[in-house]
């Protein structure tokens, strides 16, 4: 019997913009202009925790987190990166990479629930996505 196909959780689909695939993970931008906020979602069926990935996949995920984090920091010139795999609301394994500034609305607290999401300016988000894709070798 064939293994079920991987698909992105409906909540993640709804809340993000898909910008491409790295070898293991789908790269997404959260639809909230308050923060430059990315998600990496390993394309592995039933992965809920990082420990659900085998050791090679775990190492690949760390490589992708590092690559995307460096690119995000360089593009945004942020003060701090927040990197987390929580999954309390969405059980599908995903890693948040959020560029933070000491001047942002949530600083120094976590970003969740502080401000309602702010829609991106279409041109600004496309420029951000283009820069990010170049930096992480997606195009």
C-alpha positions as CSV (number, residue, x, y, z in Angstrom):
1,X,0.0,0.0,0.0
2,X,1.5,3.4,-1.0
3,X,2.4,5.9,1.7
4,X,-0.1,8.7,2.1
5,X,0.9,11.9,0.3
6,X,2.1,14.8,2.3
7,X,0.0,18.0,2.4
8,X,0.2,21.3,4.2
9,X,-2.2,21.7,7.2
10,X,-5.2,23.8,6.3
11,X,-4.4,26.4,9.0
12,X,-0.9,26.9,7.6
13,X,-2.3,27.2,4.1
14,X,-4.7,29.9,5.2
15,X,-2.2,31.9,7.2
16,X,0.8,31.9,4.8
17,X,2.3,32.6,1.4
18,X,4.1,29.7,-0.1
19,X,7.5,30.8,-1.5
20,X,9.1,27.5,-2.4
21,X,10.7,24.3,-1.4
22,X,14.1,23.5,0.1
23,X,15.2,19.9,0.0
24,X,13.2,18.9,3.1
25,X,11.0,21.9,3.9
26,X,8.4,24.1,2.4
27,X,9.2,27.8,3.0
28,X,6.3,30.0,4.0
29,X,5.8,33.7,4.9
30,X,3.2,34.4,7.6
31,X,0.5,36.9,6.5
32,X,1.3,39.4,9.2
33,X,3.3,42.6,8.2
34,X,4.0,43.4,11.9
35,X,7.0,41.0,11.8
36,X,9.1,39.4,9.1
37,X,8.0,35.8,10.0
38,X,8.8,32.6,8.2
39,X,7.8,29.0,8.6
40,X,9.7,25.9,7.6
41,X,7.5,22.9,7.2
42,X,9.2,19.5,6.7
43,X,7.4,17.6,3.9
44,X,7.1,14.4,6.0
45,X,3.8,12.7,6.6
46,X,2.7,12.6,10.3
47,X,5.7,14.6,11.5
48,X,4.6,16.4,14.7
49,X,7.9,16.7,16.6
50,X,11.4,17.2,15.4
51,X,12.2,13.7,16.9
52,X,9.7,12.3,14.4
53,X,12.3,12.9,11.7
54,X,15.2,10.5,11.3
55,X,18.7,11.8,12.1
56,X,19.5,12.7,8.5
57,X,16.3,14.7,8.2
58,X,16.9,16.4,11.6
59,X,20.4,17.5,10.3
60,X,18.8,18.7,7.0
61,X,16.2,20.7,9.0
62,X,19.0,22.4,11.0
63,X,20.8,23.2,7.8
64,X,17.6,24.8,6.4
65,X,16.9,26.7,9.6
66,X,20.4,28.1,9.6
67,X,20.2,29.0,5.9
68,X,16.9,30.7,6.2
69,X,17.8,32.4,9.5
70,X,21.0,33.9,8.0
71,X,19.1,35.2,5.0
72,X,16.3,36.7,7.1
73,X,18.7,38.4,9.4
74,X,20.7,39.9,6.5
75,X,17.6,41.1,4.7
76,X,15.8,42.6,7.7
77,X,18.8,43.8,9.8
78,X,16.8,42.6,12.8
79,X,18.0,42.9,16.4
80,X,17.1,39.3,17.3
81,X,15.8,36.1,15.7
82,X,13.2,34.0,17.4
83,X,13.2,30.3,16.3
84,X,10.7,27.9,17.7
85,X,8.8,24.7,17.0
86,X,5.7,24.9,19.2
87,X,2.8,23.2,17.4
88,X,0.3,23.8,20.1
89,X,-2.5,24.9,17.7
90,X,-1.3,23.2,14.5
91,X,0.0,19.7,15.1
92,X,2.0,19.5,11.8
93,X,5.7,20.0,12.5
94,X,6.7,23.5,11.5
95,X,9.5,25.9,12.7
96,X,8.9,29.6,13.2
97,X,11.7,32.0,12.3
98,X,10.8,35.5,13.3
99,X,12.9,38.6,12.8
100,X,12.4,40.8,15.9
101,X,13.3,44.4,16.6
102,X,13.4,46.1,19.9
103,X,10.9,48.6,18.5
104,X,8.3,46.0,17.5
105,X,4.9,45.9,19.1
106,X,5.5,42.7,21.1
107,X,9.1,43.3,22.2
108,X,10.4,41.6,24.4
109,X,7.4,39.2,24.6
110,X,6.6,36.4,22.2
111,X,4.7,37.7,19.1
112,X,1.6,35.5,19.4
113,X,-1.6,37.3,20.3
114,X,-0.1,40.7,20.9
115,X,-1.5,42.4,17.8
116,X,-4.1,41.3,15.2
117,X,-2.4,40.3,11.9
118,X,-1.7,43.2,9.6
119,X,-2.1,42.6,5.9
120,X,1.1,43.0,3.8
121,X,1.5,45.7,1.2
122,X,1.6,43.6,-2.0
123,X,4.7,45.3,-3.5
124,X,6.6,45.1,-0.2
125,X,5.9,41.5,0.4
126,X,6.9,40.6,-3.2
127,X,10.2,42.5,-2.8
128,X,10.8,40.6,0.5
129,X,10.0,37.3,-1.0
130,X,12.2,37.9,-4.1
131,X,15.1,38.9,-1.8
132,X,14.6,35.9,0.4
133,X,14.4,33.5,-2.5
134,X,17.7,34.8,-3.9
135,X,19.4,34.4,-0.5
136,X,18.2,30.9,0.2
137,X,18.8,29.7,-3.4
138,X,15.2,29.3,-4.4
139,X,15.5,31.4,-7.5
